[in-house]
Amino acid sequence: MAGAELIGKEEIKEVMDVLNTGVLMRYGFDKERKGIFKVREFEEAFARYCGSKYALGVTSGSSALKVALTAMDVGPGDEVICPAFTFVATYEAVLEVGAIPVMADIDESLNLDYKDVESKITTLTKAVIPVHICGAPARIDKIIETARKHKILVLEDNAQACGGSYHGKKLGSFGDMGIFSFDYYKTITTGEGGMILTDSENLYRRADWYHDHGHDHNPNVTRAMEGRTILGFNYRMNELQGALGLAQLRKLPIVIREQKKNKEMLKEILVKIKGLKFRDIPDPAGDTATFLAFNLPEAKTAENLQKALSAEGIDTVCFKKNLWHYVPNWEHFLANSTANSQKYPFADPSYRGKVDYNRESIPHAEDILGRTLMMGIPVKMPEEKFTEIRRGIEKVARRI
Ligand SMILES: Cc1ncc(COP(=O)(O)O)c(C=O)c1O
């Protein structure tokens, strides 16, 4: 549960600052807000923390993906390469802007395989979305290198690894744009919320305009008199989310430190299970440790282990069977059942390509995800809880 576990007086104080002014909107009401600009402050602190020039707060990680893709001018006729293992929002966002998601395989790190990205590039490819899945970095340097070589854009989906890094540089700051989610499950939370990062002034401006009906946010005029260049929509973050984000961001180093400590403790016990191998993490120092993933030589042994752990009250997830994080399991997606009755954009004549979402095209995901189990790592793990888990794992290790 990460940041949500630490909600306390710091969040209450930040939220009360907003409630005391009564101004819940991030823009306008300059007199009434008495100098309180929580979303703006959160954006500035977040950009600083990640080492990026610009940050834009939005309503969710899903809307962050959509706003970023729109700013990058991804649209009808375009293809966007995404990993087979991700939350459905990554694919939905591509469809939301009228483009077609192309499924690519994962590597030993369970993240997008840059070699498969190369094989999926066509003349229609406009962008690639690497996802730093389950808290740990993808081989983002190789993915960027591949994208640059083929002149395609990179949007990092860092919804699941906020605060993570790759060789010292923060995840989300590598691509042309990066996005984050602050929903209730995430490393830091604002209830619902998201953030977009970029170093490009042009991409930032386009995202900023689009997320607020085209408003140019000219500080020298009132909101009603602001200019506009493009049409947009409403994906504005509100002041209560900004307030929560500020308090949570300050706690992010604690969240990661505690999760890492707990993960190491669990690894020391799990290692006793015969044949067990931990997930390959390209830069372990940059792991946020929200999850602990391990695999076994065979899918059947993994299934037996999962059952044995469950009998001891220890929950694990096999993502190959998960309904929301693995493309071959999305029957509505495979049937092209978008919210549009004409199956837009799959059936749109502007799309000249042909996509294939067959399991055979992602052999590595099919193999490794079926043999991999994941445990969520809590920020707080009381001694009694740890002892209980240790006893359970040791009992299973003796039997398997
Ligand atoms: C990889 C990934 N991308 C995007 C999202 C969407 O974020 P949100 O729930 O804030 O819309 C999620 C949420 O779980 C996610 O895991």
The ligand as a MOL file (V3000), in Angstrom:
LIG
                    3D

  0  0  0     0  0            999 V3000
M  V30 BEGIN CTAB
M  V30 COUNTS 16 16 0 0 0
M  V30 BEGIN ATOM
M  V30 1 C 1.5920 0.9080 -15.4730 0
M  V30 2 C 0.4230 1.7950 -15.1700 0
M  V30 3 N 0.1270 2.8050 -16.0040 0
M  V30 4 C -0.8920 3.6360 -15.7630 0
M  V30 5 C -1.6990 3.4810 -14.6520 0
M  V30 6 C -2.8750 4.3730 -14.4530 0
M  V30 7 O -2.8040 5.1440 -13.2980 0
M  V30 8 P -4.1280 5.6620 -12.5810 0
M  V30 9 O -4.6980 4.5450 -11.7760 0
M  V30 10 O -3.6440 6.7800 -11.7340 0
M  V30 11 O -5.0470 6.1280 -13.6490 0
M  V30 12 C -1.4270 2.4530 -13.7440 0
M  V30 13 C -2.2590 2.2480 -12.5350 0
M  V30 14 O -2.2340 1.2440 -11.8870 0
M  V30 15 C -0.3330 1.5820 -14.0030 0
M  V30 16 O -0.0180 0.5800 -13.1780 0
M  V30 END ATOM
M  V30 BEGIN BOND
M  V30 1 1 1 2
M  V30 2 1 2 3
M  V30 3 2 2 15
M  V30 4 2 3 4
M  V30 5 1 4 5
M  V30 6 1 5 6
M  V30 7 2 5 12
M  V30 8 1 6 7
M  V30 9 1 7 8
M  V30 10 2 8 9
M  V30 11 1 8 10
M  V30 12 1 8 11
M  V30 13 1 12 13
M  V30 14 1 12 15
M  V30 15 2 13 14
M  V30 16 1 15 16
M  V30 END BOND
M  V30 END CTAB
M  END
